[in-house]
Amino acid sequence: MKFDALNIGRIIVYITIIFSVLDRYVLPKFHVFDPKRLQEICKESIELYGDDSPNYNRTLLFNDLAERLQKEYPKYVTELKWDEWVFNNAGNAMGGMVLLHASISEYLIIFGTPVGTEGHTGIHMAHDYFTILSGQQTFYYAGDVEKRLFKPGDQNHMVRGDKAQYALNGFALELAQGCIPCMLPFGFLEAVTSTMDYQSFGRTVLITARHMGLNLLQGKL
């Protein structure tokens, strides 16, 4: 095939059509997580070990939450591995994250920081459900004149294609549903252009690939 401008244009159109069909009609059929059910499970753990509980302890909170999620989704949620926490820099915000699930159509992570961070959410081809576990998130869409505030147990649903500024001082359970590979450049770019944290970059790639591979083996896109 001669790669002139016309043929390149055709290839782009074909790829766009195929991707659009997959994104709209195929990937949603592989979603297994229910955002509302995740919020309910988060509230159960928060009640035991959250900020306002007599037994406040973030370590126990995360362990309890991961165990509950494993019972609810035994095929898809892995145990929380404390040695697999990695730094993540994206949209000028920095935090730590640990993967509980990653596949082509969904990811589930605990993300946050005890020191606070803020930045741009990015624009993604996925719905994002951010359930606060500890601390708080403040949120701002262009045109808002007051900040939006989310506290433990609250769930911030960001519709695909939206963009906002956010600040987070604490931790959240984050579910993304959509084209997950399309989100990866946003999560990886600053590691190779700014922070030079190639160790975190490499570990994130390996851990994510392991999760996606294991889910593909059981037929989960």
Sequence and secondary structure as in RCSB ss.txt:
>XXXX:A:sequence
MKFDALNIGRIIVYITIIFSVLDRYVLPKFHVFDPKRLQEICKESIELYGDDSPNYNRTLLFNDLAERLQKEYPK
YVTELKWDEWVFNNAGNAMGGMVLLHASISEYLIIFGTPVGTEGHTGIHMAHDYFTILSGQQTFYYAGDVEKRLF
KPGDQNHMVRGDKAQYALNGFALELAQGCIPCMLPFGFLEAVTSTMDYQSFGRTVLITARHMGLNLLQGKL
>XXXX:A:secstr
    HHHHHHHHHHHHHHHHHIIIIIGGGG    HHHHHHHHHHHHHHHSTTSTT  HHHHHHHHHHHHHHHSTT
T     GGG EEEEETTEEEEEEEEEE SSEEEEEEEEEEEEEEE    SEEEEEEEEEEEEEEE TT SS EEE
 TT EEEE TT   EEEEEEEEEEEEEE GGGGHHHHHHHIIIII  HHHHHHHHHHHHHHHHHHHHTT  
